[in-house]
């Protein structure tokens, strides 16, 4: 009969085994906890990636901007719907594997909107896109192209404004009347003086028995007829500027928008708890890049938009509610710039100055008012520069180029053709290779426009164009989300709750 074996264990071994069992159990729990945390983090990452993958397609396709439409189809910012969307992507991930993970609660602890920081969020995306598109070489070319011309154009506009503010043409008639009166007074005084001397001579001749019948009266020759172009130009100046410079066959847009509900005029919603570090930049490079972005994505007179205001770049400069008013503002500024440049060209051209002086003397002699020669000369300079500027603007609005600084070879309108300006505007104008186009002038004018104005008005135009699309009538940029910080509480294995907080941003 086999002998029975009895087992036994010492207290020490029992303690060792209990410690090992505890260690294994703790290890298993630790692995489970790590797996739960990894799965929760994974669900948050997938949720945020999926949420931000639902960027507004219209903004991306038309404006190369990445934002989530925070309205989620409603009329205002709907963060609840955005969070529900995030949860819908997290829950399937939490249900994977054998982990018993339950999402208890969550929400957004911070978010950043496109219009936050006075539009700097929008500005940063636009600049980043242009920098990535152009590269460092392209940025350098843009800087060289426009900054060197900015100061010249600013000075030319100021010179043109001073010429207009001088009221030389407005005071022309009064000064001519004053000169005529002085001339008549001088002539009357001269006749009186000469008449007194003649009586003395006539008296002494009578006394001496002299014969005056041999004296002959010589009539002064009449000055040859000259055409004074100043009254003609004065009448032309009273015409509408756009009627003079815009091609008749092209027409002018009569589109209008209501400004009261646009970014620049309404109270904007603001994000919370997500300050953007170093988001603000005022460098010349970023300004040029932003302007280039606007030129490529917004319409102007030469390449009008298809919705909202057609002349969107002109709106940035004019800020009016109608295309016509904004185009008028830009045309007026271009006229001042060209007048300043053309007056300077006339003053430094010896040949043209001689022509002006000769015509001024001829007109003064023709009207028998020699003292008015200086007044006429000043008026002729302004009239000629104005007429040449009208021809310049007409070339620009036709799509041609006009040199920033003119030489004698670039001059278009002769002094003789000044009275025929309306008939010669198209036959005399010419496109100068290497000159500045209408779009180039817009770029330089934008450089002198305030940063805040360009930002808010640029966003205005994006809103108006998107609202013209079907179903997007309530679109608002201050409902577009650029960054989110989300926090969720997840219960693992019905015993422990984990809190996870993560941020995600397009930039």
Protein Blocks (a to p, Z undefined) as FASTA:
>chain_A
ZZdddddddfklmmmmmmmmmmmmmmmmmmmmmmmmmmmmmmmmmmmmmmmmmccfklmm
mnopacddfknopabdcfklmmmmmmmmmmmmmmgcjbdcddfbgcdfbdcdfkggnhmm
mmmmmmmmmmmmnommlmmmmmmmmmmmmmmmmmmmmmmmmmmmnommmmmmmmmmmmmm
mmmmmmmmmmmmmmmmmmmmmmmmmmnopafklpccdddddddddddfklmmmmmmmpcf
klmmmcfklopafbdcdfklgmklmccdddehiacehkbccbfklmmmmmmmmmmmpccf
klccfehjfblmlmmmnopabfklmmmmmmmmmmmmmmmmmmmmmmmmmklmmmmmmmmm
mmmmmnopaklmmmmmmmmmmmmmmmmmmmmmmmmmnopacdfbdcfklpmbdfklmmmm
mmmmmmmgccdehiacfklmmmmmmmmpcfklmmmmmmmmmmmmmmmpghilmgcfklcc
fbdcddddddehhlaccdddddddfZZ
